[in-house]
Amino acid sequence: MTELRDILDAQRKAFASQASPDLGTRLARLDAILSAITRDMDVIVSAMKEDFGSRSVHEILMAELFTTVSGIRHIKKHLAGWMEPEKRAVPLVLQRGRARLVRQPLGVVGVIAPWNYPFYLAILPMATALAAGNRVMLKPSELTPRTSDCMAGLLAGIFPQDLVATVIGGAEVGAAFSALPFDHLFFTGSTAVGKKVMAAASENLTPVTLELGGKSPALVTPDYPLEKAVHRICAGKFFNAGQTCVAPDYVLVPAGREEAFAGLAEAVIKKSYPALADNPDYTAIINQGHYNRLLALTRDAETKGARVISVNPAGETLAPEGRRMAPTLVLNPDDSMGVMNEEIFGPILPVEGYADLDEALAKINARPRPLAFYVFDEDERRVERILAGTTSGGVCVNETMLQVAADDLPFGGVGASGMGSYHAREGFLAFSHSRGVFYQDRINPRSLFGPPYTKALERLLTLLVKRGTGLWPR
């Protein structure tokens, strides 16, 4: 699409005129975002509520606005240090030369944001790219059009289009956006779409950061208080009605405790959500297609023999058009069921038993590497064993989802759950080029190593090869 290419060309031209903005300029851009969020907070909240049909205001404030503002403030606090050149060692044969690492902006960064946290997952990576000195083209989700329009207006009010441009459109626009020759492309979304984004980017050799998802397990060990684990797992699972990339996707409990887990979970759900149909604290499913997909998953599990418990505390009739899906437990699923083969992304929680820790770890490791892993265990040595025996994007011990809110921790996936990370210093580095620079001293021994080569040089080089490790400063 020529319009997209025109925006990219304009941003490239603007970047060439100011290729490495100073600290003050970068901080001012971050301040502009923070001021706009504060000013337009009510408008942003209203847009997201409309997009979902019903979404908890408290959850929007917590997971969209507070997390965004907190992340940007963390960047501001540390940006000067991140921008400082880093001194690197040089071997004795190159002394008295000096070496350092300089971080420089990449240029124009593309950001593709998802629908489930449409503000946070658009604005924070965009702000991080700006902090690294780049210019940004942002493609928000077409499934949250009001929020996308709100962000477009907010950003247009504080930045010129050759610094930040918001591109609105559906799947066709998204595909064209992915095919642009960006200096870096950042995508948050499903694994299936992530593969398409990476394939499109590869045509231009555009480096990518992919924040995907997967089936994030929660493991409850035998000694951990089951009631405490249930409270914390339910809090993470049913936040935003399970439409969270790091939500617990299934739970592993000691064999024989599945029913006990379910009974405690039902009590927690009833206390948290006494009613569902008109409860402002309980979020609706984003659209009818996703709602129907979730219903199909529960029917599939029930048909194949799992015990499915739909927790509807007030016994209400939940009209399909309202897209309120009751929290649902699936006991003792097997790998033939859809709920154990795809990321659920909704308020359905499979509960699976395990005989011993080795079996539990084997179940986790047999599945694609997840974005998050939740361990419930108060034995520190066993926790370390569990962590050493598994791989995931991130981990939270004895809680769920809070690792994302820890501003100084990187956030990203591994394997099928993603590639690269951001947040904290790692986010700044993701959108920067680390440029190695060597400075030669006025006294230059280079001529000693040039032609015509001599036997003396050969003896010296032989010595260097044999004792090379001792020639580095310690």
C-alpha positions in Angstrom: 0.0 0.0 0.0 1.5 3.3 -1.2 0.2 5.3 1.8 2.1 3.0 4.3 5.3 3.3 2.2 4.9 7.1 2.1 4.7 7.3 5.9 7.7 5.0 6.2 9.7 7.1 3.8 8.8 10.3 5.6 9.9 8.8 8.9 13.2 7.6 7.4 13.9 11.1 6.0 13.1 12.7 9.4 15.3 10.2 11.1 18.2 11.0 8.8 17.9 14.7 9.9 18.1 13.7 13.6 19.6 10.2 13.8 20.4 10.2 17.5 18.2 12.5 19.6 19.7 13.6 22.9 18.5 12.6 26.4 16.4 15.7 26.9 14.5 15.2 23.6 13.8 11.6 24.5 12.6 12.4 28.0 10.3 15.1 26.7 8.7 12.6 24.3 8.0 10.3 27.2 6.7 13.1 29.3 4.3 14.0 26.5 2.9 10.5 26.5 2.4 10.5 30.3 0.7 13.9 30.2 -1.7 12.7 27.5 -2.6 9.5 29.4 -3.4 11.5 32.5 -5.4 14.0 30.5 -7.4 11.5 28.5 -7.7 8.7 31.1 -11.6 8.8 31.1 -11.8 8.7 27.3 -9.3 5.8 27.1 -11.3 3.8 29.7 -14.6 4.5 28.0 -13.2 3.4 24.6 -12.1 0.0 26.0 -15.3 -0.6 27.8 -17.2 -0.1 24.5 -14.9 -2.3 22.5 -15.4 -5.3 24.9 -19.1 -4.6 25.5 -18.3 -4.9 29.1 -14.9 -4.6 30.8 -14.0 -4.0 34.4 -12.9 -0.3 34.9 -10.7 -1.5 37.8 -8.9 -4.0 35.5 -8.4 -1.3 32.8 -6.9 1.0 35.4 -4.6 -1.7 36.8 -3.6 -3.6 33.6 -3.7 -0.9 30.9 -3.0 2.5 32.4 -1.0 1.9 35.6 1.2 -0.7 34.0 1.9 1.7 31.0 2.6 4.7 33.2 4.8 2.6 35.6 6.8 1.2 32.7 7.4 4.6 31.1 8.4 6.1 34.5 10.9 3.2 34.9 12.4 4.0 31.5 12.7 7.7 32.4 14.5 6.9 35.6 17.1 4.7 34.0 17.4 6.1 30.4 20.5 8.3 31.0 22.4 5.2 32.3 21.2 3.0 29.5 22.4 5.6 26.9 25.9 5.9 28.4 28.7 4.2 26.3 30.0 1.1 27.9 33.7 0.6 28.3 35.1 -2.7 26.9 38.5 -4.3 27.5 41.2 -4.6 24.8 44.0 -7.2 24.7 47.6 -6.2 25.4 48.5 -6.4 21.7 46.0 -3.6 20.9 47.0 -1.4 23.8 47.1 1.6 24.1 44.0 1.6 22.1 40.5 1.9 23.7 37.2 0.1 23.1 33.6 0.9 23.9 30.1 0.0 23.1 27.8 2.7 21.9 24.0 2.3 21.7 22.4 3.9 18.7 18.8 4.1 17.4 17.8 1.6 14.7 15.7 4.0 12.7 12.0 3.3 12.1 10.3 0.6 14.2 7.0 -1.0 13.4 4.7 -2.0 16.3 1.8 -4.4 15.8 -0.5 -4.5 18.9 -3.1 -7.0 20.0 -6.7 -6.6 21.1 -6.6 -8.1 24.6 -4.7 -5.3 26.2 -5.0 -2.8 23.3 -3.6 0.2 25.1 -0.8 -1.2 27.2 0.6 -3.5 24.6 0.7 -0.7 22.0 1.9 2.3 24.0 4.6 0.7 26.1 6.6 -0.9 23.2 6.1 2.4 21.3 7.4 4.4 24.2 10.4 2.1 24.6 11.2 2.5 20.9 11.0 6.3 21.3 13.2 6.1 24.4 15.8 4.3 22.3 15.7 7.2 19.8 13.6 5.7 17.0 10.6 6.7 15.1 7.5 4.5 15.2 4.7 3.3 13.0 2.0 1.7 15.2 -0.7 -0.7 13.9 -3.3 -1.3 16.6 -5.9 -4.1 16.5 -8.9 -3.8 14.3 -10.9 -5.8 17.0 -10.8 -2.8 19.3 -11.6 0.0 16.9 -12.7 2.6 19.5 -9.5 2.2 21.5 -7.4 2.3 18.2 -9.1 5.5 17.2 -8.6 6.9 20.7 -4.8 6.1 20.6 -4.5 7.5 17.1 -6.1 10.8 18.3 -4.0 10.9 21.4 -0.7 10.3 19.6 -1.5 12.7 16.7 -2.1 15.4 19.3 1.4 15.2 20.7 3.7 13.9 17.9 4.1 14.7 14.2 3.4 11.8 11.8 7.1 11.6 10.9 7.8 10.7 14.5 4.8 8.5 15.5 2.2 7.4 13.0 -0.9 5.3 13.8 -2.1 3.0 11.0 -5.7 1.9 11.2 -7.1 -1.1 9.3 -7.9 -4.7 9.2 -6.0 -7.9 8.3 -5.1 -6.7 4.8 -3.5 -3.5 6.2 -1.8 -5.6 8.9 -0.3 -7.9 6.2 1.0 -4.9 4.2 2.3 -3.4 7.4 4.3 -6.5 8.2 5.9 -6.5 4.7 7.3 -3.0 5.1 11.2 -2.8 5.3 11.3 -1.6 8.9 14.6 -1.4 10.9 12.8 -3.6 13.5 9.3 -5.1 13.8 7.6 -5.7 17.1 4.6 -8.0 17.2 2.3 -9.1 20.1 -0.3 -11.7 19.3 -1.0 -15.3 18.5 1.6 -17.9 17.5 -0.2 -18.5 14.2 -0.2 -14.8 13.2 3.4 -14.4 14.5 4.6 -17.0 12.0 3.0 -14.9 9.2 4.5 -11.7 10.5 8.0 -13.3 10.7 7.7 -14.7 7.2 6.7 -11.3 5.8 9.6 -9.6 7.7 12.1 -12.1 6.4 11.6 -10.8 2.9 13.3 -7.6 4.0 15.6 -9.2 6.6 13.8 -7.1 9.1 14.7 -8.3 12.7 11.6 -9.1 14.8 10.6 -9.3 18.4 7.6 -11.7 18.8 5.6 -11.7 22.0 3.3 -14.6 21.6 1.6 -16.9 24.1 1.1 -20.6 24.6 -0.1 -22.8 27.4 1.3 -21.4 30.6 1.2 -24.0 33.3 0.6 -23.6 37.1 2.2 -26.4 39.2 1.0 -26.9 42.8 3.3 -29.1 44.8 1.9 -31.5 47.5 3.1 -29.4 50.5 1.7 -26.1 49.3 -1.6 -25.0 50.9 -4.2 -25.8 48.2 -6.6 -23.1 49.2 -4.0 -20.4 48.9 -2.9 -21.7 45.5 -6.5 -21.7 44.3 -7.1 -18.1 45.3 -4.0 -16.9 43.4 -4.5 -19.1 40.3 -8.2 -18.0 40.0 -7.2 -14.3 40.4 -4.8 -14.7 37.4 -7.1 -16.9 35.3 -10.3 -14.9 35.5 -8.8 -11.4 35.3 -10.0 -10.0 32.0 -12.0 -13.2 31.7 -8.9 -15.2 30.9 -8.0 -13.1 27.9 -4.4 -12.6 28.9 -1.3 -14.1 27.3 0.2 -14.9 30.6 -2.9 -16.3 32.3 -2.6 -19.7 33.8 -3.7 -22.0 31.0 -3.8 -25.3 32.9 -3.1 -26.5 36.4 -1.2 -29.5 37.6 -2.2 -30.7 41.1 -1.2 -33.9 43.0 -3.3 -36.8 41.8 -6.5 -37.2 43.8 -6.8 -33.5 44.6 -8.5 -32.4 41.4 -12.0 -32.4 43.0 -10.7 -30.6 46.1 -9.2 -27.9 43.8 -12.5 -27.6 41.9 -14.5 -27.2 45.1 -12.2 -24.5 46.4 -12.2 -22.8 43.0 -16.0 -22.7 42.9 -16.1 -21.0 46.3 -13.5 -18.4 45.2 -15.4 -17.7 41.9 -18.7 -17.3 43.7 -17.2 -14.9 46.2 -15.4 -12.9 43.5 -18.3 -12.8 41.0 -21.7 -13.3 42.8 -23.4 -12.7 39.5 -22.2 -12.6 35.9 -24.7 -11.1 33.5 -24.6 -7.5 34.7 -21.5 -7.6 36.9 -19.2 -4.7 36.0 -16.2 -6.6 37.5 -16.5 -9.5 35.0 -15.3 -8.8 31.5 -17.1 -10.0 28.3 -15.4 -12.1 25.6 -14.1 -9.7 22.9 -16.4 -10.9 20.0 -18.8 -13.6 18.9 -16.1 -15.6 17.1 -14.0 -16.0 20.2 -17.0 -16.7 22.3 -18.1 -19.5 20.0 -14.6 -20.9 19.9 -14.5 -21.1 23.7 -17.9 -22.8 23.8 -16.7 -25.4 21.3 -13.7 -26.1 23.5 -15.9 -27.0 26.5 -18.2 -29.1 24.3 -15.2 -31.0 22.9 -13.8 -31.7 26.4 -17.1 -32.9 27.7 -17.7 -35.1 24.7 -14.3 -36.7 25.2 -15.0 -37.6 28.8 -13.7 -34.7 30.9 -15.8 -33.4 33.8 -16.8 -29.9 32.9 -18.0 -27.5 35.7 -19.6 -24.2 34.7 -19.7 -21.9 37.7 -22.7 -19.6 37.4 -23.2 -18.4 41.0 -26.6 -16.7 40.5 -27.9 -19.4 38.0 -28.5 -16.7 35.4 -29.3 -17.1 31.7 -26.2 -15.8 30.0 -27.4 -14.6 26.5 -24.8 -15.4 23.8 -25.0 -11.8 22.5 -23.8 -10.5 25.9 -20.7 -12.7 25.5 -20.4 -13.4 29.2 -19.0 -16.8 29.6 -19.2 -18.4 33.0 -15.9 -19.5 34.6 -15.4 -23.1 33.7 -13.3 -25.9 35.2 -12.3 -28.9 33.1 -11.2 -31.8 35.3 -8.8 -34.5 34.2 -8.5 -33.6 30.5 -6.4 -35.6 28.1 -4.2 -34.5 25.2 -6.9 -35.4 22.6 -8.9 -32.4 23.8 -8.7 -28.9 22.3 -8.3 -27.3 25.7 -4.9 -29.1 26.0 -3.7 -28.4 22.5 -4.3 -24.7 22.0 -4.0 -21.6 24.0 -7.4 -21.1 25.7 -7.5 -17.3 26.0 -10.8 -17.3 28.0 -12.3 -18.3 31.4 -11.7 -22.1 31.0 -9.3 -23.8 33.4 -8.2 -27.4 32.9 -7.1 -29.2 36.1 -4.8 -32.2 35.6 -3.4 -34.6 38.2 0.1 -35.9 38.4 1.6 -38.8 40.4 5.0 -37.3 41.3 7.1 -34.3 40.5 9.0 -36.1 37.7 5.7 -36.8 35.9 4.6 -33.2 36.4 7.8 -31.9 34.8 7.6 -34.4 32.0 4.0 -33.2 31.2 5.2 -29.5 31.1 8.3 -30.3 29.0 6.4 -32.4 26.5 4.4 -29.3 25.5 5.7 -26.3 23.6 7.7 -23.8 25.8 5.2 -21.4 27.4 5.3 -17.7 27.9 4.9 -18.0 31.7 5.2 -20.7 34.4 3.7 -20.6 37.9 5.2 -22.6 40.7 3.4 -23.0 44.0 5.9 -24.3 46.5 7.5 -23.0 49.7 10.5 -25.4 49.6 13.2 -23.2 48.0 15.5 -26.1 47.0 12.6 -27.9 45.2 11.6 -24.6 43.5 15.2 -24.3 42.2 15.0 -27.9 41.0 11.7 -27.2 39.2 13.1 -24.1 37.5 16.3 -25.9 36.5 14.2 -28.7 34.9 11.9 -26.5 32.8 12.0 -23.6 30.3 9.6 -20.7 29.9 9.6 -17.1 29.0 9.2 -16.0 32.6 8.3 -17.4 36.0 6.3 -16.3 39.0 6.7 -18.2 42.2 3.6 -18.5 44.5 1.6 -16.0 42.5 0.4 -15.4 39.0 1.0 -12.7 36.4 2.9 -10.3 38.7 6.2 -11.0 36.9 4.9 -8.8 34.1 4.4 -5.8 36.4 8.0 -6.0 37.8 9.4 -3.1 35.7 13.0 -4.2 36.0 12.5 -7.7 34.7 12.6 -8.4 30.9 9.4 -9.8 29.4 9.4 -12.2 26.5 8.9 -15.7 25.3 11.0 -18.6 24.2 10.5 -21.1 21.4 6.8 -21.2 20.4 5.9 -18.5 22.9 8.1 -15.8 21.3 11.4 -14.4 20.3 13.3 -11.5 22.1 12.1 -9.5 25.0 11.4 -6.0 26.2 10.6 -4.1 29.4 13.4 -2.7 31.5 16.9 -2.4 30.0 16.2 -5.3 27.6 13.5 -3.2 25.9 15.9 -0.4 25.3 18.5 -2.8 23.9 15.9 -4.5 21.7 15.3 -1.2 19.9 19.0 -0.2 19.8 22.0 -1.2 17.8 25.0 -2.0 20.0 27.9 -0.5 18.0 31.4 -1.5 18.8 34.0 1.3 18.5 37.8 0.9 18.7 40.0 4.0 19.2 43.6 3.7 18.2 46.2 5.5 20.3 48.7 7.9 18.8 51.3 5.2 19.4 50.3 2.5 16.8 52.2 -0.9 16.8 50.3 -2.0 13.7 53.3 -1.5 11.5 55.1 -4.3 13.5 52.6 -6.8 12.2 52.6 -5.8 8.5 54.4 -7.1 5.4 57.1 -7.8 4.5 56.7 -10.6 7.2 59.8 -11.7 9.1 60.9 -14.8 11.1 60.9 -12.6 14.2 57.2 -11.8 13.6 56.5 -15.5 13.0 58.1 -16.4 16.4 56.1 -13.6 18.1 52.8 -14.8 16.6 53.6 -18.4 17.6 54.1 -17.2 21.2 50.8 -15.2 21.0 48.9 -18.2 19.9 50.4 -20.5 22.5 50.0 -18.0 25.4 47.2 -15.8 24.0 44.9 -16.1 27.0 47.5 -14.5 29.2 47.6 -11.4 27.1 44.2 -10.1 28.2 43.9 -7.7 31.1 42.2 -9.1 34.2 
